[in-house]
């Protein structure tokens, strides 16, 4: 009895990587855009609150994420720009931009977690409110928004890792150009010497209608 070995079809072999590239592209775009938006939103919210003792009683103080640290918002913008730039570059440039995207997400996570229990922003506000440079905030409490910003950073980090792994299979903005970056030359239409309108059109294009 003869056994026939099934040979996989080339299209079937290529379908797997192509599908993985499409799925990774969709996930990276969604997680990157969502992560940047979440990080930016979280930095505009209240991260901590407390009171400062002034004449007549306690004065309430609050600090937003942007008061505590400007790193998450800045890196969110950098990460969003890197996410778009992934499609505008090739080869090593794409690897560099993908790495920048991943580092932006990691930086947001680190800065957000460090600022989660920070009190320096409120201490500065307490000093201004009381006129005493040595004054500190009392009854300090923190919100969950720093951790929300960290989640946004994780989403950007995921997008960067996906780009590092699958970006070579993603399409590029300049896909309509040749590999050397030059646009494909258009073939000139044939000129019929018996048709005067073709001769005039060739002359308008700067061509020699006689073919000499």
N, C-alpha and C positions, 0 to 999 in steps of 0.2 A: 504494500500500500504506500502510495506516495503522499507526502505531506506538503501542502502548499503554505508557504510563509506569507502572511499578509503584510504588504508594504504600505505604511501609512502614507496617505495622500499629502503632497506638499502643502496644499491649502489647509488641511486639517492640522498639520504641524504648526503653521503660522498663526492659526486662529487663537491658540492659547496665549502667546505673548501679546498679540494685538488686543485681545479682550482684557488682559491684565493691565495693559497700558491705558485703555479707555477708563477702566474702573479706577485705577490709581489717579488718573488725571481728574476725574470727577470728585473723588474724595479729597484730593489735595486742594482743589479750588474751593470746595465748600468749607473745609476745615480752616484753610488759610484766611478766607474772607470773613468767616464767622469769628475766628479767633481774634483777628485785628479789631473787629467791631466790638466784641465783648471786652477786650482790654481797654479800648478807648472809652467805652461807656462806663466801665468800673472806675476808671481814674477820675471821673467827674462826680462820683458819689461820695458820701460821707464815710470816711474810714475810721475816724475816732472822734470822741467827744469827752468833755470834762468841764470843770469849772475853775474859775480864778477868783480868789478872795479879794474883793475891793471894798472901799468904804461903803457901808450900807448893806452888804450881803455878798452873795456869790453871783458871779457873772458867767453865764454859760458860753462855752467855746466849742467849736466844731472844726474839724480839718478834713478837707477832701483829699482824694488820692493824689491830685496834682500838687497839693500843699506838702504832702509827705515826701513824694519823689516824682520827678519828671521822667524817669527812665522808662516805665512801661508804656506811656503814651508815645514817646519818641521811637521806641523800638517797634511799636505796633505800626507806625507809619513806615518805618524802614522795612519791616516784614511785608507789608502790603505792596510796597514798591518792588521788592525782590520777587514776590509772587508773580507780578505782571512781567518783570524782566526775564523770568525763566523762559518765556516764549519768544523773546527777542534776541537771544544769544544762542550759540552753538558750542558743543564739545566742552572744552575746559571752562569757557565762560559760563556755561550752564551749570557746571559743577560748582563753580565759585559762588554763583548767585544762590543756588540751592543751599549751600553751606551757610551763606549769610542769612537766609530765611530760617534755617534751623537754629542758628545762634541767636537770632532775634527772639525766637520763642523761648529759648532757654534763659536768656537775659530777663525777659518779662517775668518768668516764673521766679527766678532768684530775687529780683528787685521787689516783687509783690510780697513774697514770704518774709523778706527782711523788714519791709515796711508794715507788716501786719500788726506788730506790737510796738511800733515806734511812737515815741511821745515828744520828739524834739519840735515838731511843727506846732503842737499845742503849747509847749513851753514857751516858744517864741511869741505866740499870741498872748499868753498869760503875762509875759514881761511887758508887752506893749500896752495891754489893758490896765495893768497896775502901775506902770511907770517904774517898776523895780526890775532891773536886769537879772537879779537872782531869783525872781519868782518862778515857780513851777505850777503846772496844772494839778488840780486835785480831782478826786473821784473819776479817774480815767477809765474809759471803756472803749472797746473796739467793735467794729461791725464785721460782717462776713465779706464785704466787697473786695478786700485784698485777695481773698482766696478765689473770688470770681475772676479777678484779673489774672491770677495764676492759671486758672482753667483756660482762659483765652491764650495765654502763652503756651500751654500744652498743645492746643489745637494748631498754633503756628509751628510749633516744633514738629508735630506729626506731619504737617504739610511739607516742611523742609526735609524730613527723612524720606518721605515718599518721593520727593523730587530727586534726592540723591540716588535713590534706587531705580526709579523708573523714568526719569526725565529724558534719557536718550531715546526712548520710544515715543515721546510726546511730539505733537506737531509744533512747528515754529511759524512765527508771523511771516517770515520771508520764504515760505515754502514755494512760492511761485517763481523764485529765482533759481538760477543754476547754482551749483555748489561753489563756484568762485565768486558769487554775489552779483554777477552781471545778469540783467534781464535777458530772456531768450529773444534772439533776433527773429523778426517777422520776415517771412519769405515774400519777396516782391511779387505782385501779380504779373501774370504773363501779358505781354504787349502784342496786340494784333496789328501789324503794320497796315492792314487794309481798313482799319477803323480809326478815323481821325481823332475821335474822343479819347481812345487809348493813348495815342501819341501825345496829346495835350496833357493828359494826366501824368504820363511818364516825365514830361518836361517839368511839370509843376513839382514833382518829387525830386528833381535834380538828376534824373537818370538819362542815359543816352538811349533813346528809343530804337536806334539802328543796331544796338548791340555791339558796336565797334569798341 
